[in-house]
């Protein structure tokens, strides 16, 4: 076990851990013919350069992706060519969005087993019919055989919100416009969702570097300190859930400390405008909070990296002084089934 640095004493208090670097691919420049490694390599180089680390120098590496989405087993091992597989590195992988890889790396640093960590994620939704692929997340006996795709399920959620009086199509179109779309939001994909209500799915990758205590301060002029992270999950059966609410998001936010003080920024992983409505209500976000200044998932949705990007974008605003206390959210599964919430803060100067 590595000794803790000045960031905290394992015997008396948790270590302070921060995001010190963030890089992401440009969805407009990410050609579908690129392999995962080709997509990832420039992103890794940029994140490591920001932190002043050489390839392989991070104490721990953790990645997030989906072999099923890529269409081949153990596809994530190929990206280690971009990380640098020699000399051997301490490496782990989660079969989901990279936000959960960040959670694992955060825990690793909290335990004192690492002082720095490289976290990355990548997705190639162009590898297959995404709407069909995502049906495999559903209950294999009662729901998946019906092949309800992700957009159709989101449309059910959107209609439930409209029926409950929480939103309407005009309000959803306004959210689409804020997310970088155009109003009106185009033709219906699945009523009541129009094209602009659905995320811009694209291939892509992202990477962040985590560091503890004074190590983080040496690497970054204004680290984004992780004050809390928690993730919770809803029942898999859609009929057991109120699709107009997200108790798991609310509980994760509460456990992460999001309600202890106001936030000025929120990066929400909402692949559909209707889901942003649910998240804003669950997270108690009012008009004083800047929501998705990056454009969010509506502007670019590199599946399996989108949640990690929300954490990175929130951290980047803290790095450049545009935010003091930010909330970042990631989701996985149909209709906001699994939700992660993190609270990031910058030190006062």
C-alpha angles and dihedrals in degrees: 000000000000117000117253116251128219089293091087148328112250090213097054113021142006117269120257109243126187141182104242102172138025135181134168137181121256106248090207091058099039105104116208091231094065119106121234090257093050090050093047104043099075090044092053092047092051095048093046092047091053089054094043093241128139120225109281093016097107112099093228136019125200129175138189127209142117124256089194091056091047090050098231136078121259091005089152091069090067091064090062085080085070093046093047115255095204127097090033117261133204100253139173137173138206122205094226142051116332091245087079090050087056089052091054092049091048090054090048091056093043090058091054094244092119139019097197134029137188114214123186141165137189139182138188106193086165088072092081146349098302097196090056094043093054092057086076088073090068131092103292096216108041109016113023093060088061090059098221103178126221095258093050091051091048088051090055088053092047092051091049089054091049092047090050091052095244095121144346136213093268092054091048090051089053090054090049090053091050089051092059100272128118128258123261089046098228132246124341115271094181114348125284090019117080127195092269091053091063127075123257099249113209142152114265152132140220138190137192134184121221125199138174131238118313090002088065091048091053092051100044133032091217113016120201101235116212104227094177145345129191136162131198136179137219127222112284093228107086091206090064093057136078099230092198091066138046112210091170091058091048092049093046090051091049092050091046091054097247094140097050092084136003120275123216098201134036126188106195126193097220113151089186131040090234090059090054087058090054093047095047089054095044092048095043093235115172133184092280090071121082104227121203099343087173091060093256125224092323090068095045130357113184094178113233091021100054096087093048088051090056089057091045095048092049090050092048091057089054091047092057095041097250092119137031101187121019137178122214125192134191130183140193133187133028121324095358095308099160121030135187124192127190131183118212128189137186122217117251113251 
